[in-house]
Amino acid sequence: MATVLDMLSRKLDELETQRTALLLEMEALPRGYVSKKEIKGRDYFYLQHREGQQIKSQLIKQGALESVLESVRRKKQLKLEIREIEREQKQIQRMLKKEQRKAIFAAMLPEKNI
């Protein structure tokens, strides 16, 4: 029984380590989304994000558009991965509680001599 509890605890620790690493990577990426505005016949691209009720815009330089778009895509992918890790963590926590309860009840029952 202890091996199952140990295995679940180790898996939970691994998932937390992965989640922390992904969160750190995500913090380094820019917030928001890319929007396109046409001004006097020219296209301009902005990195926009919300701060409270306001939308903050930052002009993306001409050569940097692809790297900013890739960063925004990567951030979305990281959010999905983090969400999946959190789901798996919750599932393992439920399994861990169930196994702990089993161990407690097994310890409380008198052993049968057969």
C-alpha positions in Angstrom: 0.0 0.0 0.0 2.8 2.4 0.8 4.3 1.9 -2.6 1.1 3.2 -4.3 1.1 6.2 -2.0 4.8 6.9 -2.7 4.2 6.6 -6.4 1.3 9.0 -6.4 3.2 11.5 -4.2 6.2 11.3 -6.5 4.0 11.9 -9.6 2.3 14.8 -7.9 5.8 16.3 -7.2 6.9 15.8 -10.8 3.7 17.5 -12.1 4.2 20.5 -9.7 7.8 20.8 -10.9 6.7 20.8 -14.6 3.9 23.3 -13.8 6.3 25.7 -12.1 8.7 25.5 -15.1 5.9 26.2 -17.5 4.7 29.2 -15.4 8.2 30.7 -15.4 8.5 30.3 -19.1 5.1 31.8 -19.6 6.0 34.9 -17.5 8.8 35.7 -19.8 6.5 35.9 -22.8 4.5 39.0 -23.7 0.9 39.4 -22.5 -2.0 39.9 -24.9 -2.8 39.4 -28.5 -1.8 40.9 -31.9 -4.2 43.2 -33.6 -3.9 44.8 -37.1 -4.9 48.4 -37.9 -5.0 50.0 -41.3 -3.9 53.7 -41.2 -3.7 55.7 -44.4 -3.5 52.5 -46.5 -0.7 50.9 -44.4 -1.0 48.0 -42.1 0.2 48.4 -38.5 0.4 45.6 -36.0 0.0 46.1 -32.2 0.5 43.9 -29.2 -2.5 44.6 -27.0 -3.5 43.6 -23.5 -6.0 44.7 -20.9 -5.1 46.5 -17.7 -8.3 46.9 -15.7 -10.8 48.6 -18.0 -8.1 50.0 -20.4 -6.5 48.3 -23.4 -2.8 49.0 -23.7 -1.3 48.9 -27.1 2.4 48.6 -28.2 3.4 49.0 -31.8 5.2 46.0 -33.2 8.2 47.0 -35.3 8.2 45.8 -38.9 10.7 43.0 -38.6 9.5 41.7 -35.2 6.0 40.6 -36.2 6.8 36.9 -36.7 8.6 36.5 -33.4 5.8 38.3 -31.5 3.2 36.1 -33.1 5.3 33.0 -32.2 5.5 34.2 -28.6 1.8 34.7 -28.4 1.2 31.2 -29.9 3.7 29.7 -27.4 1.9 31.4 -24.5 -1.4 29.9 -25.6 0.1 26.5 -25.8 1.7 26.8 -22.4 -1.7 27.8 -20.9 -3.2 24.7 -22.3 -0.4 22.5 -21.0 -0.7 24.1 -17.5 -4.4 23.5 -17.5 -3.9 19.8 -18.4 -1.2 19.4 -15.7 -3.6 21.0 -13.1 -6.4 18.5 -14.2 -4.0 15.6 -13.8 -2.9 17.0 -10.4 -6.5 17.1 -9.1 -7.1 13.5 -10.3 -3.9 12.3 -8.6 -4.9 14.2 -5.4 -8.3 12.4 -5.4 -6.6 9.1 -5.9 -4.1 9.9 -3.1 -6.9 10.7 -0.6 -8.6 7.5 -1.5 -5.5 5.4 -1.0 -4.8 7.2 2.3 -8.3 6.4 3.5 -7.8 2.8 2.5 -4.6 2.6 4.5 -6.2 4.1 7.6 -9.2 1.8 7.5 -6.9 -1.2 6.9 -4.8 -0.3 9.9 -8.0 0.1 12.1 -9.3 -3.4 11.2 -8.1 -6.3 13.3 -6.1 -8.8 11.5 -7.8 -12.2 10.9 -5.9 -15.3 11.7 -6.9 -17.9 9.1 
